[in-house]
Amino acid sequence: MQKRNKIVVNNPQFGVIKSSDTIEKLTKLVYVYNSVDMSYIGSYSTVQCSKEFNMGKDTLYKYILNGFQFKGKIFSRVLLHNT
C-alpha cells in the first residue's frame, strides 16, 4: 500500500525538476586508469562506466572495492593523480 501511494501524482517529488547542482552532487564518478602504466583514461558516472567497458554494475563495484584490474583497467572512486 505504501508503495502504491507513492506512485506518480501521489509522490511528493513528482514533477520536481532537479537542478544541475543537485544532479552533480548525486552523480558518483569512477576514475579509470590503464593498469600497465597507470595512465589516466577518463572519468565516468557509474552507469556510463558499466556500459562503456561492457560490465555489470555488480562487477564494477567489486573491482572498485578490491582495486584489482579488469581487462587491463583499474577502477577507482578517488582521483589517483592530478590531471
Backbone as CSV, one residue per row, in Angstrom:
resi,resn,N_x,N_y,N_z,CA_x,CA_y,CA_z,C_x,C_y,C_z
1,MET,0.820,-1.191,0.000,0.000,0.000,0.000,0.868,1.261,0.000
2,GLN,1.945,1.253,0.795,2.780,2.440,0.853,3.435,2.713,-0.495
3,LYS,3.860,1.650,-1.154,4.483,1.813,-2.458,3.470,2.342,-3.473
4,ARG,2.272,1.801,-3.430,1.235,2.240,-4.348,0.876,3.705,-4.123
5,ASN,0.914,4.150,-2.887,0.555,5.523,-2.567,1.606,6.530,-3.036
6,LYS,2.814,6.079,-3.351,3.886,6.984,-3.762,4.085,7.012,-5.275
7,ILE,3.205,6.374,-6.034,3.363,6.299,-7.475,2.825,7.565,-8.134
8,VAL,3.521,8.069,-9.086,3.212,9.195,-9.959,2.718,10.425,-9.196
9,VAL,1.462,10.748,-9.266,0.944,12.019,-8.750,1.034,12.106,-7.225
10,ASN,0.914,10.983,-6.544,0.960,10.997,-5.080,2.383,11.151,-4.537
11,ASN,3.390,11.004,-5.390,4.773,11.144,-4.962,5.077,12.622,-4.734
12,PRO,5.640,12.973,-3.569,5.921,14.387,-3.308,6.961,14.980,-4.260
13,GLN,7.784,14.147,-4.903,8.796,14.625,-5.835,8.321,14.601,-7.292
14,PHE,7.066,14.246,-7.527,6.534,14.167,-8.886,6.520,15.545,-9.533
15,GLY,7.136,15.655,-10.697,7.161,16.905,-11.432,8.239,17.870,-10.996
16,VAL,8.977,17.543,-9.960,10.044,18.418,-9.499,11.263,18.186,-10.381
17,ILE,11.772,19.235,-10.965,12.942,19.130,-11.832,14.183,19.405,-10.990
18,LYS,15.132,18.478,-11.061,16.363,18.626,-10.291,17.282,19.610,-11.000
19,SER,17.924,20.452,-10.215,18.864,21.410,-10.793,20.161,20.695,-11.161
20,SER,20.972,21.350,-11.951,22.244,20.745,-12.360,23.170,20.563,-11.162
21,ASP,23.078,21.436,-10.160,23.889,21.285,-8.948,23.500,20.025,-8.183
22,THR,22.204,19.767,-8.091,21.719,18.582,-7.389,22.146,17.316,-8.117
23,ILE,22.022,17.315,-9.424,22.420,16.140,-10.206,23.914,15.898,-10.064
24,GLU,24.710,16.960,-10.040,26.153,16.834,-9.881,26.510,16.241,-8.523
25,LYS,25.770,16.606,-7.489,26.024,16.066,-6.153,25.645,14.588,-6.063
26,LEU,24.609,14.182,-6.795,24.141,12.803,-6.740,24.973,11.856,-7.595
27,THR,25.631,12.370,-8.625,26.396,11.539,-9.550,27.712,11.136,-8.907
28,LYS,27.969,9.842,-8.878,29.221,9.333,-8.338,30.130,8.987,-9.503
29,LEU,31.328,9.529,-9.483,32.256,9.323,-10.580,33.162,8.124,-10.332
30,VAL,33.535,7.471,-11.431,34.501,6.381,-11.407,35.656,6.824,-12.280
31,TYR,36.865,6.790,-11.721,38.063,7.156,-12.468,38.701,5.880,-12.996
32,VAL,39.064,5.886,-14.282,39.572,4.683,-14.939,41.017,4.924,-15.358
33,TYR,41.868,3.931,-15.054,43.291,4.000,-15.369,43.721,2.746,-16.110
34,ASN,44.753,2.886,-16.939,45.369,1.744,-17.586,46.238,1.044,-16.546
35,SER,46.133,-0.276,-16.425,46.839,-0.985,-15.364,48.332,-1.133,-15.639
36,VAL,48.759,-1.001,-16.884,50.176,-1.198,-17.214,51.019,-0.026,-16.736
37,ASP,50.636,1.179,-17.118,51.450,2.341,-16.764,50.696,3.371,-15.922
38,MET,49.522,3.009,-15.445,48.675,3.871,-14.608,48.339,5.191,-15.295
39,SER,48.240,5.185,-16.617,47.829,6.391,-17.326,46.320,6.576,-17.175
40,TYR,45.926,7.812,-17.082,44.529,8.183,-16.843,43.744,8.036,-18.139
41,ILE,42.662,7.270,-18.103,41.812,7.085,-19.280,40.663,8.074,-19.275
42,GLY,39.986,8.218,-18.135,38.881,9.161,-18.062,38.041,8.953,-16.823
43,SER,37.051,9.822,-16.640,36.118,9.694,-15.522,34.724,9.521,-16.098
44,TYR,33.968,8.627,-15.485,32.637,8.272,-15.956,31.701,8.188,-14.761
45,SER,30.409,8.362,-15.020,29.430,8.030,-13.985,29.359,6.505,-13.922
46,THR,28.791,5.966,-12.871,28.763,4.512,-12.724,28.007,3.843,-13.863
47,VAL,26.910,4.444,-14.305,26.122,3.862,-15.392,26.908,3.911,-16.699
48,GLN,27.515,5.056,-16.993,28.311,5.185,-18.209,29.484,4.222,-18.208
49,CYS,30.128,4.070,-17.073,31.303,3.210,-16.970,30.932,1.757,-17.223
50,SER,29.842,1.291,-16.647,29.445,-0.099,-16.854,29.069,-0.351,-18.308
51,LYS,28.477,0.631,-18.978,28.140,0.474,-20.395,29.375,0.567,-21.277
52,GLU,30.248,1.521,-20.981,31.435,1.755,-21.801,32.384,0.553,-21.796
53,PHE,32.565,-0.055,-20.631,33.509,-1.161,-20.516,32.806,-2.517,-20.503
54,ASN,31.525,-2.513,-20.840,30.748,-3.741,-21.039,30.825,-4.679,-19.836
55,MET,30.403,-4.167,-18.693,30.396,-4.956,-17.466,29.168,-4.605,-16.647
56,GLY,28.760,-5.519,-15.797,27.623,-5.271,-14.933,27.979,-4.341,-13.795
57,LYS,26.974,-3.727,-13.200,27.219,-2.805,-12.090,27.814,-3.518,-10.881
58,ASP,27.368,-4.745,-10.634,27.919,-5.504,-9.511,29.395,-5.801,-9.721
59,THR,29.762,-6.138,-10.943,31.165,-6.398,-11.262,31.984,-5.123,-11.102
60,LEU,31.441,-4.012,-11.547,32.128,-2.728,-11.404,32.381,-2.413,-9.935
61,TYR,31.366,-2.553,-9.098,31.530,-2.284,-7.668,32.559,-3.210,-7.044
62,LYS,32.582,-4.467,-7.460,33.549,-5.428,-6.914,34.978,-4.987,-7.230
63,TYR,35.224,-4.557,-8.457,36.574,-4.150,-8.837,36.938,-2.785,-8.265
64,ILE,35.974,-1.935,-7.999,36.269,-0.663,-7.331,36.697,-0.932,-5.888
65,LEU,35.965,-1.796,-5.196,36.274,-2.079,-3.791,37.592,-2.819,-3.624
66,ASN,37.868,-3.808,-4.486,39.069,-4.624,-4.347,40.306,-3.955,-4.915
67,GLY,40.144,-3.096,-5.904,41.289,-2.445,-6.522,42.020,-3.326,-7.517
68,PHE,41.448,-4.459,-7.884,42.061,-5.339,-8.872,41.814,-4.794,-10.271
69,GLN,42.583,-5.298,-11.226,42.382,-4.874,-12.609,41.325,-5.727,-13.289
70,PHE,40.642,-5.139,-14.239,39.635,-5.819,-15.039,39.903,-5.487,-16.489
71,LYS,40.294,-6.463,-17.262,40.613,-6.294,-18.685,41.614,-5.162,-18.908
72,GLY,42.636,-5.117,-18.061,43.692,-4.123,-18.227,43.349,-2.738,-17.723
73,LYS,42.257,-2.598,-16.990,41.835,-1.303,-16.471,41.704,-1.379,-14.945
74,ILE,41.990,-0.274,-14.291,41.803,-0.163,-12.849,40.753,0.912,-12.610
75,PHE,39.763,0.594,-11.790,38.654,1.496,-11.496,38.785,2.002,-10.070
76,SER,38.536,3.289,-9.861,38.694,3.884,-8.535,37.658,4.984,-8.337
77,ARG,37.243,5.186,-7.102,36.340,6.288,-6.767,37.108,7.567,-6.475
78,VAL,38.406,7.449,-6.191,39.228,8.627,-5.879,40.188,8.885,-7.027
79,LEU,40.503,10.133,-7.235,41.445,10.524,-8.267,42.836,10.186,-7.770
80,LEU,43.562,9.338,-8.488,44.864,8.865,-8.039,45.993,9.804,-8.407
81,HIS,45.786,10.698,-9.359,46.788,11.689,-9.719,46.099,12.929,-10.255
82,ASN,46.821,13.999,-10.319,46.272,15.247,-10.857,46.337,15.209,-12.370
83,THR,45.261,15.623,-13.010,45.235,15.610,-14.480,45.607,16.951,-15.049
